[in-house]
């Protein structure tokens, strides 16, 4: 039986340390559970391009500033 390297992409969003920390833990756990797995962590906002990246980051910050309790719903 031959071992085949599997590739996994962990998508995150650079909108706060919580998202980045969670992505790191998922990537580390994948590597530990399956040593032959190639794990890449990608910032999904970077993949969207500069206009959408700025728009989405700013929309989130505006929400937190002006409607902070909206994420509790």
KAMO-V103683 format. One line per field, one symbol per residue. phi: phi as a letter, one per 30 degrees, with the letter a starting at -180 (. if undefined). psi: psi as a letter, one per 40 degrees, with the letter a starting at -180 (. if undefined). burial: + if it has 9 or more other ideal C-beta (glycine too) atoms within 8 Angstrom, else -. Layout:
# KAMO-V103683
phi=???
psi=???
burial=???
This chain:
# KAMO-V103683
phi=.cdcdccbcccbbdcldddddddddddddddddbedcccbcbddddddjdddededddddddeddcbdddddd
psi=hihhhihhhhhihgeidddddddddddddddddgdehhhhhhhdddeeidddddddddddddddddfdedee.
burial=-------+-+-+++----++-+++-++--++-----+-+-+++++------++--++--+--++---------
